[in-house]
Amino acid sequence: MNQKIPVTVLSGYFYFALNSRDTVEKEVIYVVLGVNEEGFREILDFFVGGQESAHVWQEILQQLYNRGVKEVLLGVFDGLPGLEEAFKTVYPKADVQRCVVHKVRNTLHRVRKKDQFEVAEGLKLIYCATNKEMALQMFQQFESKWSSKYPREVQSWANEWDVLLTFMEYPSRIRSVIYMTHAIERTIKEIRKRLKPMNSLSSLEAAEKVVYLTIQDFNEKWAGRK
């Protein structure tokens, strides 16, 4: 990654089975994906071990900064408590985008099944609006219709409005890439495929080796693909 070009950072994680000393434990693998202004992707870093926490994410981001990734325009996250604050500690001038798809899923999980389709369509009108002004109008309609039945769910959108619609401040041609964490989730899915045939790994070092080699393959493939 050209470190002089501002980067969009997407973070993700997943768990794998570690079979050590006749016990099987779940360990987390953190993955950070960068996309530069020219449209090239690169996995910037990964970390194996422990449980997901905002504190560890901050350490990973600080290591990235220390290695030279200093110009970050935007961080895209799934809503882990404390993660956005950790990100802003390292990159105080960067924007934050919370994954809209995760937010929609979480909202629908709290909605009665018979209402899910209609609620989903109402939310779609908000995040597919052409600008923030139109999105606000769509939200006001959504609020008027559902606030009495689902007050907490509607209020949660109001509370997180700024970080959910940051992507609307960017050019329309790239919004579909940055309003959700799909790019990092797809990448993680491919990494998990490489680990799955092994059932469980005997050590963190073994997991690190597999992930490292997989990431090298991805980065080589992406080097010539926007």
C-alpha positions as CSV (number, residue, x, y, z in Angstrom):
1,M,0.0,0.0,0.0
2,N,1.3,3.4,-0.9
3,Q,1.5,4.9,2.5
4,K,1.4,8.5,1.2
5,I,-2.1,8.0,-0.2
6,P,-5.0,8.3,2.2
7,V,-6.5,4.9,3.0
8,T,-9.9,3.6,4.0
9,V,-9.6,1.0,6.7
10,L,-12.1,-1.9,7.2
11,S,-11.7,-4.1,10.3
12,G,-13.1,-7.6,10.9
13,Y,-12.5,-10.8,12.9
14,F,-13.4,-14.4,13.2
15,Y,-12.8,-17.3,15.6
16,F,-11.1,-20.6,15.0
17,A,-10.6,-23.8,17.0
18,L,-7.2,-24.2,18.7
19,N,-6.5,-27.7,19.8
20,S,-3.8,-27.5,22.5
21,R,-3.0,-30.0,25.2
22,D,-6.1,-32.0,24.6
23,T,-8.4,-29.0,25.0
24,V,-10.1,-27.1,22.2
25,E,-10.4,-23.3,22.6
26,K,-11.7,-20.6,20.5
27,E,-9.2,-18.0,19.4
28,V,-9.8,-14.8,17.5
29,I,-8.1,-13.6,14.3
30,Y,-8.2,-9.9,13.6
31,V,-7.8,-8.6,10.0
32,V,-7.4,-5.1,8.8
33,L,-8.0,-4.3,5.1
34,G,-7.0,-1.0,3.5
35,V,-8.3,0.5,0.3
36,N,-6.4,3.5,-1.1
37,E,-7.8,6.4,-3.2
38,E,-6.7,4.7,-6.4
39,G,-9.0,1.7,-5.6
40,F,-6.4,-0.9,-4.7
41,R,-7.0,-3.2,-1.8
42,E,-4.4,-4.7,0.6
43,I,-4.6,-6.6,3.9
44,L,-2.4,-4.3,6.1
45,D,-2.2,-6.4,9.2
46,F,-3.6,-9.3,11.1
47,F,-3.3,-10.6,14.7
48,V,-4.0,-14.1,16.1
49,G,-5.0,-14.9,19.6
50,G,-7.3,-14.0,22.5
51,Q,-10.8,-12.6,22.4
52,E,-12.0,-9.6,20.4
53,S,-11.8,-6.3,22.3
54,A,-11.5,-2.6,21.5
55,H,-8.2,-2.5,23.5
56,V,-6.5,-5.0,21.2
57,W,-7.9,-3.3,18.1
58,Q,-6.3,0.0,19.4
59,E,-3.0,-1.8,19.7
60,I,-3.2,-3.1,16.2
61,L,-4.1,0.3,14.8
62,Q,-1.3,1.9,16.7
63,Q,1.1,-0.6,15.2
64,L,-0.2,0.3,11.8
65,Y,0.3,4.0,12.5
66,N,3.9,3.3,13.7
67,R,4.7,1.4,10.6
68,G,3.7,4.4,8.4
69,V,0.0,4.1,7.7
70,K,-0.6,7.6,9.0
71,E,-3.1,9.1,6.5
72,V,-6.5,7.4,7.0
73,L,-9.6,9.0,5.6
74,L,-12.2,6.6,6.9
75,G,-12.6,3.6,9.2
76,V,-15.5,1.2,8.6
77,F,-16.6,-1.0,11.5
78,D,-19.3,-3.4,12.7
79,G,-20.2,-1.6,15.9
80,L,-18.1,-3.3,18.6
81,P,-18.4,-1.1,21.7
82,G,-15.3,1.0,22.1
83,L,-13.8,0.3,18.7
84,E,-14.7,3.6,17.1
85,E,-13.2,5.4,20.1
86,A,-10.1,3.3,19.9
87,F,-9.8,4.2,16.2
88,K,-10.2,7.9,16.8
89,T,-7.5,7.8,19.5
90,V,-5.1,6.7,16.8
91,Y,-6.6,8.5,13.8
92,P,-8.4,11.6,15.4
93,K,-9.0,13.3,12.0
94,A,-10.5,10.3,10.2
95,D,-14.2,9.8,9.6
96,V,-16.0,6.8,11.0
97,Q,-18.6,4.7,9.2
98,R,-20.6,2.1,11.1
99,C,-21.7,-0.8,8.9
100,V,-25.3,-0.2,7.8
101,V,-25.9,-3.8,7.0
102,H,-25.0,-4.9,10.5
103,K,-27.3,-2.2,11.9
104,V,-30.2,-3.3,9.7
105,R,-29.7,-7.0,10.7
106,N,-29.6,-6.0,14.4
107,T,-32.7,-4.0,14.0
108,L,-34.6,-6.7,12.2
109,H,-33.7,-9.2,14.9
110,R,-35.7,-7.1,17.4
111,V,-38.7,-6.7,15.2
112,R,-41.6,-9.1,15.0
113,K,-41.4,-11.5,12.0
114,K,-44.6,-10.2,10.4
115,D,-43.1,-6.6,10.3
116,Q,-39.6,-7.5,9.2
117,F,-40.1,-7.0,5.5
118,E,-41.9,-3.7,5.8
119,V,-39.3,-2.4,8.3
120,A,-36.5,-3.5,6.1
121,E,-38.0,-1.6,3.1
122,G,-38.4,1.5,5.2
123,L,-34.7,1.4,6.3
124,K,-33.6,0.8,2.7
125,L,-35.3,4.1,1.7
126,I,-33.1,5.8,4.3
127,Y,-29.6,4.5,3.4
128,C,-30.3,4.4,-0.3
129,A,-31.3,8.1,-0.4
130,T,-29.3,10.4,-2.7
131,N,-28.2,12.7,0.1
132,K,-28.5,13.3,3.9
133,E,-31.4,15.7,3.5
134,M,-33.5,13.0,1.7
135,A,-32.3,10.4,4.1
136,L,-33.6,12.5,7.0
137,Q,-37.0,12.9,5.3
138,M,-37.2,9.1,4.9
139,F,-36.2,8.6,8.5
140,Q,-38.8,11.0,9.7
141,Q,-41.4,8.9,7.8
142,F,-40.0,5.7,9.3
143,E,-40.0,7.2,12.8
144,S,-43.6,8.4,12.4
145,K,-44.7,4.9,11.3
146,W,-42.7,2.7,13.8
147,S,-41.7,4.7,16.8
148,S,-44.8,3.7,18.8
149,K,-44.3,0.0,18.1
150,Y,-40.5,-0.2,18.2
151,P,-39.4,2.9,20.2
152,R,-35.9,1.6,21.1
153,E,-35.1,0.4,17.6
154,V,-36.1,3.7,16.1
155,Q,-34.3,5.7,18.7
156,S,-31.1,3.7,18.2
157,W,-31.0,4.9,14.5
158,A,-31.5,8.5,15.7
159,N,-28.6,8.1,18.2
160,E,-26.2,6.6,15.7
161,W,-27.3,8.8,12.7
162,D,-24.0,10.5,12.1
163,V,-21.8,7.4,12.0
164,L,-24.4,5.4,10.0
165,L,-24.6,8.0,7.2
166,T,-21.0,9.2,7.0
167,F,-20.7,7.5,3.6
168,M,-23.1,10.1,2.1
169,E,-20.4,12.7,2.4
170,Y,-18.3,10.8,-0.1
171,P,-18.8,10.6,-3.9
172,S,-21.8,8.5,-5.0
173,R,-19.7,6.1,-7.1
174,I,-17.8,4.7,-4.1
175,R,-20.6,4.8,-1.5
176,S,-21.6,1.1,-2.1
177,V,-18.1,0.1,-1.1
178,I,-17.8,2.0,2.1
179,Y,-21.2,1.9,3.8
180,M,-20.7,-1.7,4.9
181,T,-18.0,-4.1,5.8
182,H,-18.8,-6.5,3.0
183,A,-15.2,-6.3,1.5
184,I,-13.6,-7.5,4.8
185,E,-16.3,-10.1,5.5
186,R,-15.8,-11.6,2.0
187,T,-12.0,-11.7,2.6
188,I,-12.4,-13.3,6.0
189,K,-14.8,-15.9,4.5
190,E,-12.0,-16.9,2.1
191,I,-9.4,-17.1,4.9
192,R,-11.7,-19.4,6.9
193,K,-12.0,-21.7,4.0
194,R,-8.3,-22.2,4.1
195,L,-8.4,-23.0,7.8
196,K,-11.6,-25.2,7.8
197,P,-10.0,-28.4,6.3
198,M,-7.6,-28.4,9.2
199,N,-10.5,-28.8,11.7
200,S,-8.4,-27.4,14.5
201,L,-4.8,-26.1,14.7
202,S,-2.3,-27.2,17.4
203,S,-0.8,-23.7,18.0
204,L,-1.2,-20.0,17.4
205,E,2.0,-20.2,15.4
206,A,0.4,-22.7,13.0
207,A,-2.6,-20.5,12.6
208,E,-0.4,-17.5,11.9
209,K,1.5,-19.3,9.2
210,V,-1.7,-20.3,7.4
211,V,-3.2,-16.9,7.6
212,Y,0.0,-15.2,6.6
213,L,0.4,-17.3,3.4
214,T,-3.3,-16.8,2.6
215,I,-2.9,-13.0,3.0
216,Q,0.2,-13.1,0.8
217,D,-1.9,-14.8,-2.0
218,F,-4.6,-12.2,-1.7
219,N,-2.3,-9.2,-1.8
220,E,-0.4,-10.5,-4.8
221,K,-3.7,-11.1,-6.6
222,W,-5.1,-7.6,-5.7
223,A,-1.9,-5.7,-6.6
224,G,-3.0,-5.4,-10.2
225,R,-6.8,-5.3,-9.7
226,K,-8.8,-2.1,-8.7
